[in-house]
Amino acid sequence: MTEQERIEELRTALHQHNYNYYVLSTPTISDQEFDALLRELAELEGRHPELFDPNSPTQRVGSDLTNDFETVVHLRPMLSLANTYNQEEVRAYYERVREGLQGEDFEICCELKFDGLSISLHYEDGRLVRAVTRGDGVQGDDVTANVRTIRTIPLQLSPGAGWPRSFEIRGEVLMPWNSFEALNREREAAEEPLFANPRNAASGTLKSKQASVVADRHLDAYLYYLLGDEVPADGHYENLQAARTWGFQVSEHMRKVRSLDEIFDFINYWDVERKNLPVATDGIVLKVNSQRQQRALGMTAKSPRWAIAYKFQAEQQSTVLREVTYQVGRTGAVTPVANMDPVQLSGTTVRRATLNNADFIAKLDLHLGDHVLVEKGGEIIPKIVAVDEAFITEERGPRVEFIRHCPECGAELVRYEGEAAWYCPNDAGCPPQLKGRIEHFVSRRAMDINTLGPETIDDLYARGLIRNVADLYDLTVDQLSGFGDTRIRSARKTIQAIEDSRQVPFERVLFALGIRFVGETVAKTLARRFHDIDTLSRVSLDELLQVNSIGQAIAESVIRWFADMDNIFLVERLRARGLQFQLSEQKLAEQSDRLAGKTIVISGVFAHHSRDEYKALIEQHGGKNTGSISAKTSFILAGDNMGPAKLEKAQKLGVSIVNEDEFLKMIEKD
């Protein structure tokens, strides 16, 4: 057997094993055997780059290359469904279908409405060739590279399975509950904003610029509509059963019915049972099964007449509030948490819920022992929405009063003007703040010392080896390893990562310092404007306020940070250990103020640079990027396939449109 033949054999086998594992949940080989086959394939492909195939199983992990999304017009519009929220409206839909079909018998296909991101997959000769988001229904974004990382979407269909030569299949990209909760735990530890629900997380992930990020977040997909000129049957249900045999993940919970009572049985059953599903659902979809009858019923301007979505009501449960505890984050913000009797919500047991801030607690007039209404609905983050008045008595427990001292270090809390949160001001001695700042410093988007996790940081802190981020640069292999052989290898990797972090550019070092309100974008802005840490440390409040996008809260926070001598000493320690505290000569040479004061919107697909590259060029030359058009927009940098909605709004507001050649001339050196 030649190496080319072995490559083809391995690809076919691994596609089948992926299907067995991720769709059928019936693996036929062990993980180790699968990994061995995958490694063999990767080695062979490395020796034969001329045989590269984007649909190879080795491409599932995604790359670190930045994707730019091309806008693609749908072959067939992806219309949204009309929503209904009660069974009377379902009855009215059923009667409209009966009248529209003039008494002809019909079947309804009942399906779960998955709460994710709609996707259109195109296959040619059994191979995935394009994946497009719904977008505005007329056109969407080409996200093929990211979709290839989703294990339940087949890249190559098995030969001889009976699939048409060319077809489109639509479905929903989802983030399962377990992946979602793990992602939010990571974001919470990094004090990044949490995703409100799996739908938002799936959408944000699928539009990530790095396919490797998509692969790491373990998205899933269910397919629910087959289209094409050569589909196997007239029946929608029957077509999806055929698609299942081709390798697609189709929900096993579909049901074909012939009466309104059967529809209501399906709705009532899943209104309860959906809580036990591994993915989020927010309703039921009802479709006339026959495609011939679908065509006869037709469409309105916005939605098909033959289908409707029944939306479940947000789930709410009553439980007892037992205690309110308080968490301190790396910035010192104190967050109240309700601890309650366990209650089942959307498939998970909930014992804790956020109480947001002191004002929220006061508004609810909470007392310990109160019965409270807890809601999730589409939201995974539980929240108390009200006190259950049915249980209020004259003998209520003590009123919940927001604490006045830090639960970790005892410092008196402060509240800054214009903010809802209370803060612990003891940033030099409060353990959660100290450890939180170190976790932020080593995070991927900061110094990227990715082998130092929260548990290791906790251990090093407990042993007195680190108290601030500068201490990281004094660590040794022996201190990290405890002298175990396995841990020595890991410790060496950590020491190397710490060593490599000395080359991280200034703007990321500035972000890593954890100055309150100075996120990635603000750090880039400050670095470009002031060039080095010494200049930034000496600027006045007025000078900061003159910088585009720097407001009062950010400016005051920067001034406060540099007024603290402990922070100045920290910078000096880090400088002595070789960290970058000024922009590189190359970046300084590339900067200009040619776009100073201009607010620019980017839209379309470009020939000379990617969208991210154009964003960087705008910032490099003193301009500001924004995603939406307003009267303050200076101009739109427009490529091919500019969104029609943006074009219409630009014309309405009189905003000029600049093509990329004109833009590049704007920023050329004189």
KOLRODO-664188 format. One line per 2 residues: for each residue x, y, z of C-alpha. Coordinates in nm, 3 decimals. Each point is the difference from the previous one (the first is absolute). Example, Ala and Ser with C-alpha at 12.3 -4.5 7.8 and 13.67 -1.06 7.14 Angstrom:
2
1.230:-0.450:0.780; 0.137:0.344:-0.066;
This chain:
670
0.000:0.000:0.000; 0.138:0.341:-0.094;
0.012:0.285:0.251; -0.266:0.183:-0.202;
-0.230:-0.303:0.024; 0.069:-0.026:0.374;
-0.090:0.368:0.043; -0.335:-0.059:-0.172;
-0.062:-0.314:0.206; 0.074:0.181:0.326;
-0.220:0.296:-0.090; -0.296:-0.228:-0.079;
0.047:-0.200:0.320; 0.038:0.307:0.222;
-0.308:0.169:-0.147; -0.198:-0.315:0.089;
0.147:-0.012:0.352; -0.088:0.368:0.052;
-0.359:-0.076:-0.102; -0.016:-0.305:0.228;
0.131:0.196:0.297; -0.162:0.342:-0.032;
-0.332:-0.075:-0.172; -0.082:-0.361:0.086;
0.176:0.006:0.340; 0.118:-0.356:-0.073;
0.378:0.007:-0.049; 0.153:-0.317:-0.144;
0.364:0.078:0.091; 0.167:0.151:0.305;
0.109:0.363:0.023; 0.362:-0.114:-0.008;
-0.056:-0.199:-0.321; -0.178:0.297:-0.158;
0.284:0.234:0.098; 0.257:-0.242:-0.143;
-0.180:-0.009:-0.336; -0.032:0.379:0.001;
0.372:0.041:0.073; 0.087:-0.240:-0.281;
-0.218:0.199:-0.240; 0.154:0.330:0.112;
0.351:-0.138:-0.057; -0.088:-0.126:-0.348;
-0.168:0.329:-0.093; 0.311:0.182:0.123;
0.207:-0.200:-0.247; -0.248:0.066:-0.282;
-0.112:0.366:0.011; -0.118:-0.036:-0.359;
-0.282:-0.225:0.132; -0.135:0.266:0.239;
-0.377:-0.025:0.051; -0.188:0.260:0.209;
-0.252:-0.273:0.090; 0.262:-0.235:0.141;
-0.065:-0.117:0.360; 0.330:0.163:0.095;
-0.152:0.341:-0.072; -0.265:-0.036:0.274;
0.218:0.176:0.258; -0.001:0.328:-0.193;
0.296:0.228:-0.057; 0.119:0.316:0.170;
-0.028:0.193:-0.326; -0.241:0.290:0.004;
-0.318:-0.050:-0.201; -0.176:0.278:-0.180;
-0.359:-0.073:-0.082; -0.115:0.040:-0.356;
-0.362:0.103:-0.048; -0.190:-0.261:-0.203;
-0.346:0.029:-0.156; -0.221:-0.299:0.089;
-0.116:-0.215:-0.291; -0.339:-0.009:0.172;
-0.100:0.265:0.259; 0.024:-0.112:0.363;
-0.327:0.138:0.132; -0.078:0.019:0.370;
-0.305:-0.172:0.148; -0.301:0.176:0.144;
-0.009:-0.043:0.379; -0.292:-0.097:0.216;
-0.016:-0.016:0.378; -0.325:-0.180:0.082;
-0.196:-0.299:-0.116; -0.286:0.206:-0.141;
0.240:0.149:-0.253; 0.118:-0.352:-0.085;
-0.362:-0.095:-0.060; -0.042:0.303:-0.227;
0.310:-0.104:-0.200; -0.137:-0.352:-0.039;
-0.332:0.132:-0.128; 0.176:0.234:-0.247;
0.189:-0.298:-0.141; -0.324:-0.200:-0.029;
-0.170:0.286:-0.185; 0.304:0.065:-0.219;
0.005:-0.363:-0.110; -0.377:0.008:-0.063;
-0.076:-0.301:0.217; 0.279:-0.223:-0.135;
0.149:-0.235:0.260; 0.334:0.111:0.137;
0.263:-0.099:0.253; 0.192:0.228:0.237;
0.360:-0.067:0.094; 0.063:0.104:0.363;
0.361:0.086:0.085; 0.193:0.148:0.290;
0.103:0.362:-0.055; 0.369:0.006:0.080;
0.131:0.327:0.139; 0.312:0.071:-0.201;
0.125:0.157:-0.322; -0.163:-0.091:-0.331;
0.238:-0.145:-0.258; -0.023:-0.105:-0.365;
0.232:-0.281:-0.111; 0.068:-0.067:-0.369;
0.128:-0.335:-0.127; 0.132:-0.090:-0.344;
0.085:-0.359:-0.088; -0.024:-0.093:0.367;
0.243:0.268:0.121; -0.069:0.305:0.214;
0.080:0.299:-0.221; -0.157:0.294:0.183;
-0.162:0.093:0.331; -0.190:0.329:0.023;
-0.174:0.170:0.295; -0.357:0.118:-0.034;
0.104:0.369:0.004; -0.294:0.213:-0.107;
-0.167:-0.294:-0.174; 0.111:0.116:-0.345;
0.375:-0.023:0.060; 0.222:-0.125:0.278;
0.364:-0.051:0.097; 0.211:-0.283:-0.137;
0.123:-0.182:0.313; 0.116:-0.321:-0.168;
0.341:-0.011:0.171; -0.160:0.025:0.343;
-0.279:-0.248:-0.074; 0.257:-0.260:-0.104;
0.106:-0.020:0.367; -0.348:-0.118:0.112;
0.024:-0.375:0.041; -0.367:-0.078:-0.064;
0.006:0.163:-0.344; 0.130:-0.249:-0.259;
0.271:0.129:-0.230; -0.016:-0.296:-0.239;
-0.308:-0.222:-0.041; 0.042:-0.375:-0.031;
0.000:-0.123:-0.362; -0.308:-0.188:-0.112;
-0.230:0.138:0.272; -0.244:0.139:-0.257;
0.051:0.373:0.048; -0.072:0.239:-0.290;
0.296:0.141:-0.193; -0.087:0.352:0.115;
-0.214:0.106:0.294; -0.038:0.247:0.287;
-0.080:-0.098:0.357; -0.090:0.251:0.270;
0.019:-0.024:0.372; 0.111:0.157:0.323;
0.348:0.037:0.144; -0.017:-0.038:0.377;
0.216:0.013:0.306; -0.098:-0.287:0.235;
-0.070:0.086:0.363; 0.319:-0.166:0.127;
0.223:0.186:-0.250; -0.181:0.325:0.076;
0.036:-0.032:0.375; 0.371:-0.086:-0.035;
0.054:0.305:-0.223; -0.175:0.231:0.245;
0.204:-0.141:0.289; 0.316:0.091:-0.193;
-0.132:0.348:-0.076; -0.111:0.053:0.360;
0.346:-0.097:0.125; 0.151:0.253:-0.241;
-0.264:0.258:0.103; -0.117:0.023:-0.359;
-0.368:0.067:-0.079; -0.201:-0.322:0.015;
-0.206:-0.118:-0.295; -0.366:0.033:0.094;
-0.108:-0.321:-0.171; 0.129:-0.280:-0.227;
-0.149:0.169:-0.309; 0.214:0.311:0.050;
0.304:-0.213:0.076; -0.051:-0.213:-0.312;
-0.049:0.307:-0.218; 0.305:0.177:0.139;
0.210:-0.314:-0.034; -0.101:-0.077:-0.359;
0.093:0.355:-0.102; 0.340:-0.028:0.168;
0.293:0.106:-0.215; 0.197:-0.310:0.105;
-0.124:-0.348:-0.090; 0.210:-0.143:0.285;
-0.216:0.195:0.249; -0.313:-0.153:-0.158;
0.150:-0.349:0.028; 0.084:0.052:0.369;
-0.357:0.094:0.088; -0.158:-0.325:-0.123;
-0.300:0.122:-0.196; -0.270:-0.242:-0.114;
-0.251:0.003:-0.285; -0.344:-0.144:-0.078;
-0.132:0.004:-0.357; -0.369:0.053:-0.070;
-0.072:0.084:-0.364; 0.118:-0.158:-0.327;
-0.022:0.196:-0.326; 0.100:-0.073:-0.359;
-0.124:-0.107:-0.340; 0.053:-0.370:0.069;
-0.112:-0.056:0.360; -0.111:-0.360:0.065;
-0.366:0.055:0.090; -0.288:0.245:0.010;
-0.022:-0.038:0.377; 0.210:0.232:0.216;
0.018:-0.263:0.275; 0.102:-0.271:-0.244;
0.275:0.218:-0.149; 0.152:0.059:0.342;
-0.006:-0.371:0.079; 0.194:-0.054:-0.324;
0.245:0.277:0.099; 0.058:-0.183:0.328;
0.120:-0.306:-0.193; 0.241:0.222:-0.198;
0.177:0.102:0.322; -0.186:0.311:0.120;
-0.108:0.053:0.358; -0.377:0.027:-0.014;
-0.203:0.022:0.319; -0.149:-0.334:0.102;
-0.289:0.185:0.164; -0.185:0.097:-0.320;
-0.354:-0.127:-0.029; -0.245:-0.008:-0.291;
-0.364:0.059:0.104; -0.344:0.028:-0.159;
-0.206:0.190:0.256; -0.001:0.310:0.218;
-0.023:-0.213:0.315; 0.321:-0.179:-0.094;
0.171:0.338:-0.047; -0.108:0.110:0.347;
0.120:-0.332:0.147; 0.343:0.062:-0.155;
0.013:0.359:0.130; -0.108:-0.094:0.352;
0.245:-0.289:0.022; 0.302:0.204:-0.107;
-0.091:0.303:0.210; 0.104:-0.221:0.293;
0.246:-0.249:-0.152; 0.217:0.265:-0.173;
0.158:0.072:0.339; 0.185:-0.332:-0.030;
0.151:0.065:-0.343; 0.375:0.067:-0.038;
-0.068:0.307:-0.217; -0.219:0.308:0.030;
-0.346:-0.003:-0.158; -0.246:0.286:0.010;
-0.303:-0.141:-0.174; -0.156:-0.232:-0.257;
-0.002:0.036:-0.380; -0.303:-0.122:-0.196;
0.036:-0.063:-0.375; -0.237:-0.134:-0.262;
0.179:-0.322:-0.096; -0.069:-0.014:-0.375;
0.226:0.227:-0.205; -0.267:0.007:-0.271;
-0.248:0.134:0.253; 0.263:0.243:0.131;
0.031:0.148:-0.349; -0.379:0.022:-0.029;
-0.024:0.193:0.328; 0.286:0.232:-0.100;
0.164:0.281:0.192; -0.074:0.339:0.142;
0.260:0.273:-0.043; 0.172:-0.107:0.323;
-0.084:-0.363:0.074; -0.146:-0.322:-0.145;
-0.372:-0.063:0.045; 0.063:-0.370:0.048;
0.212:0.028:0.316; -0.020:0.168:0.337;
0.206:0.012:0.321; -0.163:-0.049:0.339;
0.216:0.166:0.269; 0.013:-0.134:0.354;
-0.051:0.240:0.286; 0.312:0.086:0.201;
0.035:-0.255:0.277; -0.042:0.132:0.352;
0.012:-0.178:0.334; -0.057:0.102:0.360;
0.259:-0.089:0.263; 0.124:0.125:0.336;
0.282:0.253:0.044; 0.225:-0.130:0.278;
0.308:0.222:-0.006; 0.172:0.278:-0.194;
0.375:-0.032:-0.045; 0.244:0.234:-0.170;
0.276:-0.057:-0.255; 0.297:0.229:-0.061;
0.142:0.022:-0.352; 0.344:0.106:-0.120;
-0.111:0.363:-0.038; -0.137:-0.001:0.355;
-0.365:0.002:-0.116; -0.218:-0.175:0.257;
-0.282:-0.213:-0.144; -0.288:-0.128:0.218;
-0.112:-0.361:-0.057; -0.329:-0.151:0.112;
0.029:-0.348:0.153; -0.332:-0.183:-0.025;
-0.166:-0.335:0.050; 0.079:-0.212:-0.309;
-0.249:0.036:-0.285; -0.014:-0.150:-0.351;
0.019:0.250:-0.287; 0.054:-0.083:-0.368;
0.161:-0.333:0.068; 0.240:0.110:0.275;
-0.016:0.023:0.378; 0.027:0.363:0.108;
0.119:0.089:0.350; 0.151:0.342:-0.062;
-0.106:0.309:-0.192; 0.156:0.340:-0.055;
-0.151:0.297:0.182; 0.191:0.252:-0.215;
0.061:0.283:0.248; -0.125:0.185:0.308;
-0.266:0.196:-0.191; -0.145:-0.322:-0.141;
-0.028:-0.151:0.349; -0.169:0.313:0.135;
-0.247:0.008:-0.289; -0.107:-0.359:0.065;
-0.033:0.065:0.376; 0.153:-0.340:0.072;
-0.018:-0.172:0.338; 0.172:-0.322:0.099;
-0.253:-0.283:-0.009; -0.204:0.164:-0.278;
-0.139:-0.215:-0.277; 0.149:0.146:-0.316;
-0.080:-0.051:-0.369; 0.303:-0.120:-0.193;
0.006:0.013:-0.377; 0.217:-0.139:-0.274;
-0.208:-0.030:-0.315; 0.249:0.048:-0.281;
0.250:0.130:0.253; 0.241:-0.247:0.156;
0.102:0.249:0.267; -0.267:-0.037:0.271;
-0.151:0.320:0.131; -0.248:0.087:0.272;
-0.276:0.201:-0.163; -0.231:0.062:0.296;
-0.106:-0.100:0.349; -0.283:-0.256:-0.019;
-0.276:0.205:0.163; -0.218:-0.308:0.053;
0.230:-0.100:0.287; 0.058:0.339:0.165;
-0.103:0.009:0.367; 0.035:0.255:0.277;
0.278:-0.207:0.157; 0.261:0.041:-0.273;
0.366:-0.066:0.068; 0.263:0.276:0.027;
0.024:0.244:-0.291; 0.298:-0.054:-0.230;
0.235:0.296:0.037; 0.303:0.036:-0.222;
0.324:-0.042:0.195; 0.221:0.299:0.075;
0.332:-0.182:0.047; 0.192:-0.237:-0.227;
-0.082:-0.365:0.085; 0.362:-0.098:-0.078;
0.219:0.265:0.163; -0.239:0.214:0.206;
0.073:0.331:-0.178; -0.286:0.249:-0.013;
-0.167:-0.010:-0.342; -0.021:0.304:-0.227;
-0.238:0.093:-0.280; 0.128:0.216:-0.283;
-0.220:0.268:-0.149; -0.214:-0.124:-0.285;
0.050:-0.371:0.080; -0.243:-0.254:0.140;
0.265:-0.229:0.151; 0.174:0.030:0.335;
0.377:-0.059:0.003; 0.262:-0.116:0.246;
0.272:0.270:-0.020; 0.268:-0.225:0.153;
0.145:-0.109:-0.332; 0.346:-0.048:0.154;
-0.112:-0.243:0.272; -0.329:-0.166:-0.094;
0.076:-0.364:-0.103; -0.270:-0.045:-0.271;
0.115:0.323:-0.164; 0.366:-0.097:0.016;
-0.059:-0.347:-0.144; -0.256:0.132:-0.249;
0.247:0.254:-0.138; 0.257:-0.274:-0.046;
-0.255:-0.218:-0.183; -0.085:0.294:-0.224;
0.369:0.074:-0.063; 0.077:-0.355:-0.121;
-0.318:-0.033:-0.212; 0.021:-0.073:-0.372;
-0.085:0.350:-0.122; 0.240:0.159:0.249;
0.342:-0.162:0.062; -0.109:-0.347:-0.120;
0.174:-0.202:0.273; -0.258:-0.269:-0.064;
0.150:-0.274:0.219; -0.081:0.194:0.319;
-0.360:-0.075:0.094; -0.201:0.119:0.302;
0.085:-0.310:0.207; 0.374:0.046:-0.055;
-0.027:0.369:0.085; -0.194:-0.088:0.317;
0.275:-0.246:0.098; 0.284:0.246:-0.069;
-0.184:0.270:0.195; -0.065:-0.233:0.294;
0.371:-0.090:0.010; 0.094:0.366:0.003;
0.185:-0.018:-0.332; -0.206:0.267:-0.177;
-0.177:0.312:0.121; -0.001:0.200:-0.323;
0.068:-0.056:-0.369; 0.367:0.098:0.023;
0.060:-0.298:0.229; -0.074:-0.231:-0.296;
0.333:0.097:-0.154; 0.189:-0.120:0.308;
-0.150:-0.352:-0.002; 0.221:-0.305:-0.055;
-0.068:-0.345:-0.141; 0.049:-0.156:0.344;
-0.256:0.233:0.160; -0.256:-0.082:-0.267;
0.059:-0.376:-0.019; 0.042:-0.123:0.353;
0.278:-0.221:-0.148; -0.232:-0.251:-0.173;
0.112:-0.118:-0.347; -0.336:0.067:-0.167;
-0.040:0.334:0.170; 0.356:0.097:-0.092;
-0.091:-0.022:-0.369; -0.307:0.213:0.062;
0.200:0.245:0.211; 0.256:0.042:-0.275;
-0.278:0.085:-0.246; -0.131:0.260:0.244;
0.343:0.156:0.049; 0.043:0.013:-0.380;
-0.344:0.164:-0.037; 0.100:0.259:0.260;
0.324:0.058:-0.187; -0.188:0.037:-0.333;
-0.237:0.255:0.156; 0.287:0.250:0.016;
-0.058:0.052:-0.374; -0.372:0.079:0.030;
-0.060:0.347:-0.154; -0.065:0.307:0.214;
-0.373:0.030:-0.069; -0.060:-0.353:0.133;
0.226:0.059:0.302; -0.205:0.312:0.077;
-0.321:-0.207:-0.020; 0.159:-0.270:0.217;
0.071:0.247:0.283; -0.372:-0.008:0.077;
-0.068:0.372:0.033; -0.371:0.033:0.068;
-0.203:0.074:-0.316; 0.308:-0.043:-0.223;
-0.098:-0.288:-0.226; 0.175:-0.117:-0.316;
-0.133:0.277:-0.223; 0.069:0.279:0.251;
0.351:-0.136:0.060; 0.071:0.014:-0.375;
-0.135:0.355:-0.016; 0.214:0.118:0.292;
0.312:-0.173:-0.134; -0.043:0.158:-0.345;
-0.063:0.346:0.149; 0.274:0.012:0.266;
0.251:-0.254:-0.135; 0.158:-0.108:0.331;
-0.086:-0.063:0.365; 0.201:0.296:0.133;
-0.189:0.253:-0.213; -0.331:-0.160:0.092;
0.084:0.012:0.371; 0.051:0.379:-0.016;
-0.302:0.111:-0.206; -0.270:0.217:0.153;
-0.370:-0.071:0.020; -0.069:0.260:-0.271;
0.255:-0.158:-0.234; -0.163:-0.340:0.043;
-0.347:0.141:-0.064; 0.124:0.139:-0.332;
0.066:-0.353:-0.124; -0.268:-0.146:-0.224;
-0.225:-0.249:0.189; 0.153:0.076:0.344;
-0.272:0.119:0.237; 0.000:0.134:0.354;
-0.011:-0.338:0.177; 0.291:-0.144:-0.201;
0.209:0.317:0.033; -0.049:0.021:0.377;
0.082:-0.370:0.039; 0.329:0.041:-0.189;
0.094:0.304:0.211; -0.081:-0.190:0.324;
0.204:-0.302:-0.107; 0.316:0.196:-0.072;
-0.043:0.208:0.317; 0.048:-0.318:0.205;
0.372:-0.047:0.071; -0.044:-0.377:0.031;
-0.100:-0.006:-0.367; 0.302:0.211:-0.096;
0.228:-0.243:0.185; -0.175:-0.290:-0.179;
0.067:0.156:-0.341; 0.366:0.048:0.090;
0.034:-0.364:0.109; -0.160:-0.117:-0.325;
0.216:0.236:-0.204; 0.311:-0.142:0.171;
-0.112:-0.347:-0.105; -0.015:0.100:-0.365;
-0.368:0.066:-0.072; -0.091:0.235:-0.285;
-0.111:0.342:0.123; 0.014:0.195:-0.323;
-0.124:-0.041:-0.355; 0.246:-0.164:-0.235;
0.191:0.218:-0.245; -0.189:-0.165:-0.285;
-0.341:0.086:0.145; 0.110:0.354:0.076;
0.119:0.044:-0.358; -0.331:-0.129:-0.135;
-0.219:0.237:0.205; -0.155:0.324:-0.126;
-0.291:0.233:0.074; -0.137:-0.004:-0.356;
-0.336:-0.131:0.125; -0.005:0.188:0.331;
-0.351:0.091:0.109; -0.166:-0.225:-0.260;
-0.252:-0.270:0.084; -0.007:-0.272:-0.265;
-0.231:-0.295:-0.070; 0.136:-0.299:-0.197;
-0.238:-0.199:-0.221; 0.040:-0.257:-0.277;
0.272:-0.228:-0.133; 0.343:0.137:-0.093;
0.272:-0.087:-0.249; 0.319:0.154:0.144;
-0.035:-0.055:0.376; -0.224:-0.190:0.240;
-0.260:0.181:0.211; 0.217:-0.044:0.310;
0.297:0.147:-0.184; -0.209:0.302:-0.100;
-0.113:0.044:0.361; 0.364:-0.002:0.110;
0.090:0.254:-0.272; -0.279:0.233:0.113;
0.122:-0.014:0.360; 0.364:0.032:-0.110;
-0.081:0.328:-0.176; -0.202:0.148:0.285;
-0.353:-0.092:-0.109; -0.276:-0.179:0.186;
-0.182:-0.317:-0.110; -0.370:-0.040:0.065;
-0.247:-0.267:-0.106; -0.310:0.212:-0.061;
-0.073:0.303:-0.215; -0.116:0.324:0.163;
0.011:0.372:-0.065; 0.347:-0.003:0.162;
0.141:-0.242:-0.259; 0.269:0.171:-0.210;
-0.014:-0.251:-0.284; -0.052:-0.366:-0.083;
0.293:-0.206:-0.124; -0.190:-0.221:-0.244;
0.107:-0.312:-0.183; -0.200:-0.230:-0.225;
-0.341:-0.125:0.117; -0.056:0.283:0.244;
-0.308:-0.074:0.209; -0.313:0.153:-0.155;
-0.127:0.122:0.338; 0.324:0.190:0.063;
-0.004:0.145:-0.350; -0.357:0.123:0.045;
0.078:0.155:0.340; 0.315:0.169:-0.135;
-0.196:0.157:-0.285; -0.271:0.114:0.239;
0.251:0.169:0.234; 0.219:0.134:-0.280;
0.306:-0.197:0.115; 0.264:-0.027:-0.272;
0.122:-0.337:-0.126; 0.370:-0.058:-0.062;
0.136:-0.302:-0.188; 0.319:-0.171:0.110;
0.222:0.155:-0.267; -0.115:0.348:0.106;
0.054:-0.090:0.365; 0.354:-0.125:-0.059;
0.083:0.327:-0.174; -0.129:0.188:0.305;
0.255:-0.166:0.227; 0.294:0.003:-0.240;
0.311:0.183:0.112; 0.044:0.339:-0.167;
